Amino acid sequence: MISIQNNTDLNFTNIRAIAKEVWPIAYGAILSEQQLEYMMVMMYSVSSLQEQQSNGHHFILAVEDEAPVGFAAYEFNYDGGTKTKIHKIYILSNQQGKGTGRILIDYITEEARKNNQEAIILNVNKNNVAQHFYKKLGFAIVEDVVIDIGNGYVMDDFIMEKPI
């Protein structure tokens, strides 16, 4: 049985370990090894994660038998509006297909409802197969964006949205 817990580790040990395992699998065929390394430091260094949390990102862990198997990070009132943005959602590769992603999104959706949000939004790489998972959960593509992340790299994404 999967339970959802707030991350209380200020060093983000479990979150960083899951990201380190999942990212090369999720993005290895999409991004260069150099871009993967750059983005891991940019988004998953301890100082970066601490800064994200201090800027209003909520980090949650999906836990099964006391072991973290996935995580998500989300933010209410994204960009001053009434939407909740899922900034990160990753599940260990050996746990995918078991409903953990749906449990995390359902949890975030319920929290968003409690905070009077009108929709959930997220970015997904245009070549990431995860977009099919999001479509099954009721998300639709609403925008096509290319985001400069520095060092000559970009994120070529779809913005997907699900009304709640």
ZISULMO-V245090 format. One record per helix or strand of 3 or more residues. SS is the DSSP state (H for helix, E for strand). FROM is the first residue (numbers start at 1). TO is the last residue. If there is no record, write none. Layout:
BEGIN
ss->SS from->FROM to->TO
ss->SS from->FROM to->TO
END
This chain:
BEGIN
ss->E from->2 to->6
ss->H from->13 to->27
ss->H from->33 to->44
ss->H from->46 to->54
ss->E from->58 to->64
ss->E from->67 to->75
ss->H from->78 to->80
ss->E from->83 to->91
ss->H from->93 to->95
ss->H from->100 to->114
ss->E from->119 to->125
ss->H from->130 to->136
ss->E from->140 to->150
ss->E from->153 to->163
END
